[in-house]
Amino acid sequence: MREYIFYFLAFVSIISALMVVFSKNPIHSVLYLVICFFSIAGHYLILNAEFLAVVHVIIYAGAIMVLFLFVIMLLNLNKESEPHKPAIIKFASVISGSLLVLVLVAALLKSENLNLPASTHPSMHSIGMVKDLGKSLFTDYLLPFEISSVLFLSAMVGVVLISKKEA
Amino acid sequence: MLVELLGLRKLVGPVAVLGLLVTLYLNFMHWNEEVVVLDPIYNDMFVVNKMTMVFNAIILSLAVFLVFMGANFYKDEKKHWSDYLSIYIFAVCGAILMIGSHHLLMTFIGIEILSVSLYVLAGSNRTKVESNEAGMKYFIMGAFASGILLFGMALLFGATGTLHYQKLNTFLLAFNNSTPNTGFLYTGMVLILIGFFFKISAAPFHFWSPDVYQGSPSIVTAFMATIAKIAAVTSLYLLLNQVFVALHELYDILLILICIATICIGNILAIVQTNFKRMMAYSGISHAGFMILGILAVDFNHWHVIAYYTMGYGFANLVGFGVAIPVFKSMKNENVAAFNGLFFKRPILAVALTIALLSMASIPPLAGFWGKYYILSAALSKDLLLIVIIAIINTVLSVYFYFRIFVAMYARKPDNTPIEVSSSYKFLLIILTLILLVISLMPDMIAGCI
């Protein structure tokens, strides 16, 4: 049962991700991206990471997508205003992109007998639940958790600095 | 130590300097205790030992001088100085976290704090198109590099089940070819290395650096060239030596190729640059190549070689930019020609710049020479003869583009634009130059101390 759900979700996410790239209308792209995010949240649920799934839906499908839609509507993107890259650049980027995919896939395929230590761990079945996540965030990972506030503070000060009106 | 840094951070320059100095002092509090007395703290997330103390001290002392320089640089926009300053301090905090980190997660957060601050600073001059371009370019490229780094860490975690330096090292020492998931492990390691190579602007991943260095405000360029680069190199050195050392046969060839490419590309392309900041970017790339050579050749017991090299590099760069900033400000352009006749206009500035550039060109009695000497002799003892030859040829090449600035300063006719420098700023430059000279003249003593 789990396996079928996985294949279904994987199919949906890959197709919608492709549609994000290939659809001409930017609004359609964004909507496909929403579908993609939801199916990825489904993957997280299969992997027992319920907290991650909820956060993913709230932040990506909620906040970020609304921002995307706003920006696209405000920008009023037309096809004419989009500069076309010369064919040679397109060609080069396709080749280098495919090479990267080829190398990564080939390297990962080499480890066929996936015997991940993380998945055989006894406490694995509850590792993504909110309770365990909170516990490890505030014990083992306390310092990174606190320090990431500095990261966000610096990002916020930066946003204020860049977007403040010149008085 | 870190808490003090954050607690004392107030939005005024003197307090920031004071905070940095207090941090510097607290940094050395445990200096006289035995080296490994201090275990990793905060659940093994953060480590304090003699090595991290020395590297932190380098970063912090550079930061103190950068704050002084920044106070001068932002004289005309006092209102924003506090904003800039806070971001500088955040970036320094990120650099310290990178150095002291004992867990890949911490390393990543440190890198991100440093990078996010620098993205903002690179684009902080909103009225200039170049600065916007620099900020945007740095942000997009840096975001991809961070993504690659994180992907590598995820694969590594998948293969080993931990991101803790010590545990990873134990896992890899017990590692052999029959261990499962080698594909995950190798790919993860290479992706992590790629992320780091981007951050220190090593050769195939260096394309952002000249544009970003050129576009950013000069003081930010000085920050990137010194603190950001030193922190990234140190972090990579610690990572390779504490974690991946068991796999060194695998990554050595990678490092060798990248080292050769970085040194050659940095020096050869620096020759054709007319913009001073662009030239310094390429010079920084070639120095990154030497630091990679150091990472490759210097083993963990001789870390003071890397510390000495970064110290000399950092202070020489700081003096260079310290002279360049007022010159650019008065001349309103950033080309090598802006230095024309500097010696006749401002002899002190010219002499300081001469000492800094001579050090970077590694002319014998100066710090750059001793740093390279130590690294090259370490490389020789590891049978890396080919790289040593290439590195020496490139050092000779590099003398050419540093000397172009000397020609401009001493041999060209000065024009009538006066260079405005306050006497306190001159005093600052003199102190910086003296520090560089002290580092240069007592290499053995400093290397013996640390």
Interface residues (C-beta under 8 A of the other chain):
Chain A: L104 A107 L108 L109 K110 S111 N113 L114 N115 L116 P117 A118 H121 T139 D140 Y141 L142 L143 P144 I147 S148 V150 L151 L153 S154 A155 V157 G158 V159 V160 L161 I162 E166 A167
Chain B: L6 Y42 N43 M45 F46 K79 H80 D83 Y84 S86 I87 F90 A91 C93 G94 L97 H103 L105 M106 I109 G110 E112 I113 V116 S117 Y119 V120 G123 S124 R126 G135 L155 F157 G158 A159 T160 G161 P180 N181 T182 G183 F184 L185 Y186 T187
